[in-house]
Amino acid sequence: MMFPKDRTIYANLNTSFTAFDALLEDCRQRRLTGYIEVTFPGYTGTLILSEGELLNGAVSAGPNRLSGPPAIRNITEKAAERDGTITVSAAFPDVVLLVHRLMDSRPLYKDLTSQFTSLDRLIAKLRSDGITGYVEVQVANEAGVGVIYLQSGEPIESVFAAPRLPMISGQEALNAIVAAVNTAGGSFNVYIEASAPAAIGLPRQAPPPETYRAELLAFWSEVLARTEQYIDSVARPGRFLTAFKETLVNRAVTYPFLDPFAAEFRYTNGTIEFDGPLPEDFSKAVGDCLGDTVSRLAFQLKRADLETRVRAALEGISERHAAVIDRFGLRDEIQEFVA
């Protein structure tokens, strides 16, 4: 994924001479909305920040891809190695939040080619379907690569890079992508946000959450309570809850029902309470927030083993709640923490 940028804050800092912790703190103080990119030969890691707070991370290393908390950990570890480069860039808040939403996107169309599909008609189709996602474009003969970001069907940002030319963005990039494909041909991959509705072709395997409301809330309450108990025992009382609430605010862009001001979701005294019907993406939202929280605390507390310790603290939960885990297909949401 290529990330749309507004301006460069720091360019090509050498990892050998850069204290990455201090750089992150500088970005926090600046309340940076944008990216920290760490690059080595064959490796690119990008941290996504909003108002100075880490939202997400993405790692591309050959065929391997990572996102979320594992990517954040990988990038911070990689930044300690020698002779890499670090670039810090600012970006428009709405674009950063859209990129964050799309980090766990699913493929909708793969390997389309201009021989059979016009890029103009493809964009028109995605617009009429109201797609939120992005289109990866590879111009033929290695003449350039681009990404077109869409929100509710409308292209809101584009990025284009061609050999021996600086990267461009915005409407200029969109025009350049279309012109390059019309001239030389190309191929396209379309990705949509993971929470997109079944109407655009995504299978729905789990039953409505409301059907098993009590069991689902009991499961996630125990996961959070055990995690809170362990983290507070190695940090200080209230440390987990403070970090978790900050994560809820950050994730409310993707999951509006987490917004503390909406007061639908509450976690207090080891118990989750939720007003109204449970959303279909309830479990994914809680799992994402838990992952973000543990990742943030591992960095803040300088405890590289925190995730391993949390896994140990959660031992036995998957067996006790096996029925609800299997019923809702929650293995993906909890595999990072629950064996």
N, C-alpha and C positions, 0 to 999 in steps of 0.2 A: 504494500500500500504506500502511495506517495502522499505526503502531508502538505496541505496548502499553508503557506507561510506569508506573513505580512512584512516583517522586517527582521534582520539579524541583530541579536544583542551581543553575542560573543561568537567569533568565527575561528574554527580550526585550533582550538586549544589542545595542547599535547597532554595526553593522560599521564605522562611521566612527571609532569610538573603542575598538575592540577589536583587540588584536594577536592574530591568529588562531594564529600559531606558539606564542605564550606560552600561549594557551588550551589548545591541544593538549598542550603539555608539562604544564600543570596537571592535565589529565585523566589523563595518563600517570602522574604522581606520585600521584594519587588512586587509581590502578588502577581507573578507572571502568569499569563494565559498564553500557552504555546507549547513548545517542545524542547526537550534536551535530547540531542542525537549523539550517540556514541558509535563510532565507526572504526573498524579494523578491516584488513583484507578479507573479503568473503563474509563480513558480519556487519549488520546495521541494527542497532537497538535504539528505540525511541520512547522516551517517557513523555506522557501527555499530562499537562498541568492546567488547572483552572484556578485563578486567583491565588497562585502559589502552592496549591495542594495537588498532590499526585492523584490523578484520576485513573490512569491506565498505563500500560506499556505494551510495546510490540517489538518482537525480535525476528529478524530474517537472517538466517545463516545457511546458505545453500538451499537445499530442499526443506529445511526445518523451519517451522514457524511457531512462535509462542505469543501469547497475549495474557493480559491480566496479571495477577500477583506473581506467577512463575516468571513472567517476562521482566517484571520490575526487579525481582531479586537477581535474575541473570544479568541485567544491565548494570546494576550497582556493583556486582562482583567483577564484571568485565571491565568497568571503568577504572579498576585498581591495577590493571595490567599496563605494561609499558608500550609506548609508541602507537597509541591510537589517537584519534582526534575527537573533540567534543565541540558541537555547535549548538548554541542556544538561540532559539527563534521565537518571536512573538507572532500571534495569529488572532484573528477575529473570534470573539467568544462564541458566537453561534456556530461557526465552522468547527471549532475545537469540540464543542459539545456534540455536534453531529458525528464527527470522527470517532469520538468516544462511544457513542451509541452503536456505531457500525463495526467495532473491533471484533465482535463475535458473530459476524454476518455469515449467512448461509448462501451457497451458490444457487442461483435461479436458472441461469443459462451458462453453459460452458462451451468454449471453443467455437463460438459463432464466427463466421468469416464474411467479409464484405462481398465475396463471390456470390453468396446466397442471401445476405442480409444487409440492407443499407443502414449505415449508422444513423442517418437522419430518421429513417422509419423506426429503428429500434428505440431511439430517444422519444419519438412521438408515442410509441406503444407504452413505454414506461410512464410517460406523462399521463396518458389516458387511464392507466391502471393505478395511478397515485402511488407509485413505488417510492419507498425510502430506502436508499442503498447507494451503490456506486457501480460504475462501469469501468473496467480495466481495458485499455486499448493498447494493442501492440501493432504499430505500423509495420507493414511488410518491409523486408530487406533491412531490418534493424534501423529504420529511419526515424524512430522515436517511440516513446511510450507516454501514455497519458492516463489520467483518472478523471472521471466526471462524477461529481457527488450530486445526488438528488434527494430532495426532501418533499414528500407528498407529490412526487412526480416532477417537480421543478428542479432543473439544474441550478444549484445555488453556488457552486464553486467548481473549478476545474484546474488541473495542473498538467503541464506538458513539458517534456524534456526531449531534446533532439541532440544528436552528436555535435559537439563543438559549439553549442549554443547554450546560453544561460537558461535555467528553468523559468517558465512563465506561468502565470496563474490568471484566474478571472475569465472574463469574456474573451480576452485575447487568446487564452489557452484553449478555450472551447472552439473558437473559430479555427485555430491552428490544427487542432486534432481532426476536426471534420474535413478541413482542406487536405491534410496529409493523407487521410484514409481515402478520400475521393480520388486523389492523385495516384497513390501507390498501392492502395488496398491495405487490409489489415485483419486482425482478429479481435474478438471481444469476449470478455467474461463479465457476467452480471451477478452482483451479490446483493442480498437484501438483509435487513436487520433481523436478528434471530427471533425477535418477538412478533414478526409479521404475522398477520392472521392467516388462517387456513385457506381463505378464499383465493389466495394467489399460489396455491399448490403445495403448501407445507402440510405434512401429515400431522394429525393430532391424535396421540396415542393414549394420553392420560384422561381419566374421567374428570368431570368438573370438580374443582377443589372443594366447593361447598358441600359436596356429598359426604366428604369425610373430614369436615372442618375440625372437629375436636382432636382427631388423631394427628392431623397435619400440624396443628398448633402445638400439640404436646411434643411432637418430635423436634420441631425447631426450637421450642422453648428449652428443652433439655440440652440440645447442642449449644445454644448460646449460653445457658447457665453454666455448663461445665467449662466452656472456654473462658467465660468471665471469671470463674472461681480460680482457674489455674493462673491466668494472666495477672490478676490482682494479687495473687500470692507471691509472684516473682517481681512485681513492680510495686504498686501501691493500690489501696482500695479506691475504686472509682476510675482507674486508668482505662480499663476496657470499655466501660460505658461511655466515657468521654470520646474516645476514638471511634466507637461504634456510631454515636450520634453524629459526629462529623462526617462519617461515611454515608449515613442516611441522607444528609443534606446534599452531598456530592452526587449521589446516585438518584436523587429525586428527579433529575432531568430525564433519566431513562425510565424510572418507575415513579410516577407522580404520587402514588399512594403512600410512598415512604416519607413524603415531605412532612417534617415535624409540625409545620404550621397547619397542615390539613388535619392532623391529629387522628388519622385513621389507624396508623400503625403505632403501637406503643410496646416498648420492652422495659419492664421494671420488675425488680425483685425476682429475677429468674423466670419470668412469665411473659409471653407475648399475648397482647390483646389487639383485636382488630375489629373496627366498626364497619359494618356493611359486608356484602358478599366478598369472598376471597377472589382476587384476580387470578386468571389462569397462569400468569407468570410470577405468582407469589413466591414459590420455592426458588426459582432462579434469582429473584431479587434478593432474598435473604442470603442465599449462597454466595452471590456476588459481593454483598456487603460484608459477610464474614471473611471472605478471602481478602478483600481490600483492607479490612481492619487488622487482621493478623499480619499482613505484609507491611502495613504502615508501622505497627508496633515493633515488628522485628527490626525495622530500620531505626526507629527512634530509640529503642532500648539496646541496640547493638547486640541483638541475640539472633545469630544466624540459625540457631537450632530451634527457634520458637515454633515453627510449623511442626517439626518432629515431636516436640513436647506436647503441643496441642493434640496431635494425633493420638498420643499415648493417653492423654486425659479423656479422650472421647472413645476409648476402647470399650467395646461391648454395645455401643448404641445401635449399630447397624443390625445386630442380631435381635435386640429387644424390639426394634421398630421395623423389622424386615417386611412386614405386611404392607405398611404404608409406603415404604421405600420402593418396593416392587410395584405396588399399585400405581404410583405416580411416576415411575421411572426416574427416581431421584439419584441414581448412581452417579451421573455426570455432575450434579450439583454438589455432591458431598465427597467425591473420590479424593479430592485434594487433602481432606482432613480425616475422613473415616474410612478405614481399611475394610 
